[in-house]
């Protein structure tokens, strides 16, 4: 769901020990996979339309880490708002792993402003390979019991991680939790998990909380509708989801689902390039999962 989608010579050594080796920079809480030579948060506004206001995390839940994996390709302009929303989460046991998939914008400058603000933070540079290879690279670095894939154009409600985590804790039979969301002014109210519905239409967003042991990996040969492919793979392995009846994040327009078209376009305007590409992508997924 995303489009194709350090160097710092400030006197950090006065405050934190820094060890450089093997072309990496490592601090106690921050790992920057780059050559050594390169190398008061107000509450998040509650997303309009959501039903649960932010609430403090109750006691008794400790040491359950969520790995938030953010693949980035030339979206530095959107990344700050995404990272700010993560910093404001009521659930605090998480790590952030950003995989820079060969961006040519000012991503390093943006990262410089955040690397020491997170307790656990990794920034990984790689050649441009595409969204799924970038996500899989992030998974290989992840330490969490849960995974959450978050594109750079996502802005989370401040209680998103907490609500999704609690839902999964209360539904041990579910392998992932997903919610409704906003894209610009449009609300996508996704509805309860239904296997038959999933086999017919891609209706679950990739920004969902997944139990790491149940995650099968992203198919790097799939270029479109990657999230649909992932949920179908999990269904085939007996892993199902649970819906959070709430709007827990918004997607900024012009980003990872910028090619979205209203539903009527797919029926009434088959000549559109976007409709043709979408139908071809649907055919690829259905052939792979033997749904035709």
C-alpha positions as CSV (number, residue, x, y, z in Angstrom):
1,X,0.0,0.0,0.0
2,X,2.7,2.4,-0.6
3,X,4.1,3.9,-3.7
4,X,7.7,4.1,-4.7
5,X,6.8,4.8,-2.6
6,X,23.9,9.3,10.2
7,X,25.7,12.0,9.4
8,X,25.8,14.1,12.4
9,X,28.7,15.9,13.8
10,X,26.9,17.5,16.7
11,X,28.6,16.8,20.1
12,X,26.4,13.8,20.9
13,X,29.5,12.1,22.4
14,X,29.3,14.5,25.3
15,X,26.1,12.9,26.4
16,X,26.0,9.3,25.0
17,X,28.7,6.8,24.3
18,X,29.0,6.1,20.6
19,X,30.7,3.1,19.1
20,X,31.6,3.0,15.4
21,X,32.5,-0.2,13.7
22,X,31.9,-2.1,10.5
23,X,30.5,1.1,8.9
24,X,27.8,1.4,11.6
25,X,27.0,3.8,14.3
26,X,25.6,2.2,17.5
27,X,24.4,4.0,20.6
28,X,22.7,2.3,23.6
29,X,19.2,2.8,22.2
30,X,19.8,3.7,18.5
31,X,21.3,1.8,15.7
32,X,22.1,3.6,12.4
33,X,23.1,1.3,9.6
34,X,25.2,3.8,7.7
35,X,28.9,4.5,7.1
36,X,30.4,6.2,10.1
37,X,31.5,9.1,8.0
38,X,27.8,9.7,7.1
39,X,26.3,9.3,9.9
40,X,7.4,18.2,25.4
41,X,5.3,16.2,23.0
42,X,1.7,17.6,23.2
43,X,-1.0,14.9,23.0
44,X,-1.9,13.6,19.5
45,X,-5.1,15.2,18.4
46,X,-7.8,12.6,18.6
47,X,-8.8,11.5,15.1
48,X,-12.3,12.8,14.3
49,X,-14.8,9.9,14.0
50,X,-13.0,7.6,16.5
51,X,-15.1,6.4,19.4
52,X,-12.6,5.9,22.1
53,X,-10.7,8.9,23.6
54,X,-7.0,8.3,24.5
55,X,-6.7,6.6,27.9
56,X,-3.6,5.9,30.0
57,X,-2.3,2.3,29.7
58,X,-3.4,0.2,32.7
59,X,-0.8,-1.6,34.8
60,X,0.3,-5.2,34.6
61,X,1.4,-5.2,30.9
62,X,5.2,-5.2,30.6
63,X,7.9,-6.4,28.3
64,X,5.7,-7.0,25.3
65,X,7.5,-5.2,22.5
66,X,5.9,-4.0,19.3
67,X,8.2,-3.6,16.3
68,X,7.0,-0.7,14.1
69,X,8.5,-1.1,10.6
70,X,8.4,1.9,8.3
71,X,9.6,1.4,4.7
72,X,10.4,4.7,3.1
73,X,11.0,5.8,-0.5
74,X,11.2,9.5,-1.2
75,X,8.6,10.4,1.5
76,X,10.8,12.4,3.9
77,X,8.2,15.2,3.8
78,X,5.5,13.0,5.3
79,X,7.8,11.1,7.8
80,X,7.9,13.7,10.6
81,X,4.1,13.6,11.3
82,X,4.2,9.9,11.3
83,X,7.1,9.7,13.8
84,X,5.5,12.4,16.0
85,X,2.3,10.3,16.2
86,X,4.4,7.3,17.3
87,X,6.2,9.3,20.0
88,X,2.8,10.2,21.5
89,X,1.6,6.6,21.8
90,X,0.2,5.6,25.2
91,X,1.7,2.2,24.7
92,X,5.4,2.7,25.2
93,X,7.1,-0.7,24.7
94,X,8.0,-0.4,21.0
95,X,10.9,-0.1,18.7
96,X,10.9,1.9,15.4
97,X,12.7,0.4,12.4
98,X,12.9,2.7,9.3
99,X,14.1,1.1,6.1
100,X,15.2,3.6,3.5
101,X,14.6,2.0,0.2
102,X,17.1,4.0,-1.9
103,X,15.5,7.4,-1.4
104,X,17.0,10.4,-3.1
105,X,15.3,13.1,-1.0
106,X,16.4,14.6,2.4
107,X,15.6,11.5,4.5
108,X,18.9,11.7,6.5
109,X,18.2,15.2,7.6
110,X,14.7,14.2,8.8
111,X,16.0,11.2,10.7
112,X,18.7,13.3,12.4
113,X,15.9,15.1,14.3
114,X,14.4,11.9,15.7
115,X,17.1,9.3,16.3
116,X,17.7,10.2,19.9
117,X,14.1,10.9,20.8
118,X,13.2,7.2,20.6
119,X,14.2,4.7,23.2
120,X,14.7,2.0,20.5
121,X,15.4,3.2,17.0
122,X,17.0,1.7,13.9
123,X,17.6,3.3,10.5
124,X,18.6,1.1,7.7
125,X,19.8,2.1,4.2
126,X,19.4,-0.2,1.3
127,X,19.4,0.0,-2.5
128,X,16.0,0.5,-4.0
129,X,14.3,-2.9,-4.1
130,X,10.6,-2.2,-3.6
131,X,8.2,-2.1,-0.7
132,X,8.0,-5.7,0.2
133,X,11.8,-6.3,0.3
134,X,12.1,-3.2,2.5
135,X,9.4,-4.6,4.9
136,X,11.1,-8.0,5.0
137,X,14.5,-6.3,5.8
138,X,12.8,-4.5,8.7
139,X,11.4,-7.8,10.0
140,X,14.9,-9.4,10.0
141,X,16.0,-6.6,12.4
142,X,12.9,-6.7,14.6
143,X,12.9,-7.9,18.2
144,X,9.2,-7.5,19.0
145,X,6.6,-10.1,19.8
146,X,4.3,-8.1,17.6
147,X,4.8,-6.5,14.2
148,X,3.2,-3.4,12.8
149,X,3.9,-2.2,9.3
150,X,3.5,1.6,9.0
151,X,4.0,3.6,5.9
152,X,5.4,7.1,6.1
153,X,2.1,8.7,5.3
154,X,0.3,7.1,8.3
155,X,-0.6,9.3,11.3
156,X,-1.7,7.2,14.3
157,X,-4.2,8.1,17.0
158,X,-2.3,8.3,20.3
159,X,-3.9,5.1,21.6
160,X,-3.7,3.0,18.5
161,X,-1.0,0.6,19.7
162,X,-2.7,0.2,23.1
163,X,-6.1,-0.6,21.6
164,X,-4.8,-3.1,19.1
165,X,-2.6,-4.7,21.7
166,X,-5.4,-5.1,24.1
167,X,-7.7,-6.5,21.4
168,X,-5.2,-9.2,20.5
169,X,-4.6,-10.0,24.2
170,X,-8.3,-10.5,24.6
171,X,-8.6,-12.6,21.4
172,X,-5.9,-15.2,21.7
173,X,-7.3,-17.0,18.7
174,X,-6.7,-14.0,16.4
175,X,-3.3,-13.5,14.7
176,X,-3.7,-9.8,13.8
177,X,-5.8,-6.8,14.7
178,X,-6.9,-4.2,12.2
179,X,-9.0,-1.1,12.4
180,X,-11.0,1.4,10.3
181,X,-9.1,4.4,9.1
182,X,-9.4,7.7,7.2
183,X,-7.9,8.6,3.8
184,X,-8.2,12.3,3.5
185,X,-11.9,13.1,4.2
186,X,-13.1,9.5,3.4
187,X,-13.7,7.0,6.1
188,X,-12.9,3.3,5.4
189,X,-15.1,1.4,7.9
190,X,-13.7,-2.1,7.3
191,X,-16.1,-4.4,9.2
192,X,-15.6,-7.7,11.0
193,X,-13.2,-10.4,9.7
194,X,-14.8,-12.7,7.2
195,X,-12.8,-15.3,5.3
196,X,-15.2,-15.4,2.3
197,X,-15.1,-11.6,2.0
198,X,-11.3,-11.6,2.2
199,X,-11.2,-14.1,-0.7
200,X,-13.2,-11.8,-2.9
201,X,-11.9,-8.3,-2.0
202,X,-8.9,-6.6,-0.5
203,X,-10.5,-4.8,2.4
204,X,-7.9,-4.9,5.3
205,X,-5.1,-2.3,5.4
206,X,-1.5,-3.3,5.9
207,X,-1.2,-1.2,9.1
208,X,-2.4,-3.9,11.4
209,X,-0.9,-5.4,14.6
210,X,0.4,-8.9,13.8
211,X,1.7,-11.7,16.1
212,X,5.3,-12.1,14.9
213,X,5.3,-15.9,15.1
214,X,2.3,-16.0,12.7
215,X,3.8,-13.6,10.1
216,X,4.7,-15.5,6.9
217,X,6.8,-12.8,5.3
218,X,6.0,-10.5,2.4
219,X,6.1,-12.1,-1.1
220,X,8.7,-10.0,-2.8
221,X,7.4,-10.9,-6.3
222,X,4.0,-9.1,-5.6
223,X,4.1,-5.5,-6.6
224,X,0.5,-4.4,-6.0
225,X,-2.2,-5.4,-3.4
226,X,0.6,-6.7,-1.2
227,X,-1.5,-6.5,1.9
228,X,-4.3,-8.6,0.4
229,X,-1.7,-11.2,-0.6
230,X,-0.4,-11.2,3.0
231,X,-3.8,-11.7,4.6
232,X,-4.6,-14.5,2.2
233,X,-1.3,-16.2,3.0
234,X,-2.1,-16.0,6.6
235,X,-5.7,-17.3,6.1
236,X,-4.3,-20.3,4.2
237,X,-2.1,-21.1,7.2
238,X,-5.0,-20.9,9.6
239,X,-4.3,-17.4,10.9
240,X,-7.3,-15.0,11.0
241,X,-7.8,-11.4,12.2
242,X,-10.0,-9.4,14.5
243,X,-11.5,-6.0,13.7
244,X,-11.3,-3.0,16.0
245,X,-14.5,-1.0,15.4
246,X,-12.7,2.3,15.6
247,X,-10.7,4.8,13.4
248,X,-7.2,4.4,14.7
249,X,-5.2,6.1,12.0
250,X,-5.4,8.3,9.0
251,X,-3.5,8.2,5.7
252,X,-2.3,11.4,4.2
253,X,-3.4,11.9,0.6
254,X,-0.9,11.8,-2.2
255,X,1.0,8.9,-0.6
256,X,0.8,5.1,-0.5
257,X,-2.8,4.8,-1.7
258,X,-2.8,7.8,-4.0
259,X,-4.1,5.7,-6.9
260,X,-7.3,5.0,-5.0
261,X,-10.4,5.5,-7.1
262,X,-14.1,5.6,-6.0
263,X,-15.9,2.3,-6.2
264,X,-18.1,3.3,-9.1
265,X,-15.0,3.9,-11.3
266,X,-14.2,0.2,-11.4
267,X,-17.7,-0.5,-12.8
268,X,-18.4,2.5,-15.0
269,X,-14.9,3.4,-16.2
270,X,-13.1,0.2,-17.2
271,X,-11.0,2.2,-19.7
272,X,-9.1,4.2,-17.1
273,X,-5.5,3.2,-16.7
274,X,-5.8,2.9,-12.9
275,X,-8.8,0.6,-13.3
276,X,-6.9,-1.6,-15.8
277,X,-3.9,-1.9,-13.5
278,X,-6.0,-2.7,-10.5
279,X,-7.9,-5.5,-12.3
280,X,-4.6,-6.9,-13.5
281,X,-3.3,-6.9,-9.9
282,X,-6.4,-8.6,-8.7
283,X,-6.0,-11.3,-11.3
284,X,-2.4,-11.9,-10.2
285,X,-3.5,-12.4,-6.5
286,X,-6.4,-14.6,-7.4
287,X,-4.3,-16.8,-9.6
288,X,-1.7,-17.1,-6.9
289,X,-4.2,-18.2,-4.3
290,X,-6.3,-20.3,-6.7
291,X,-9.4,-18.1,-6.2
292,X,-10.4,-18.2,-9.9
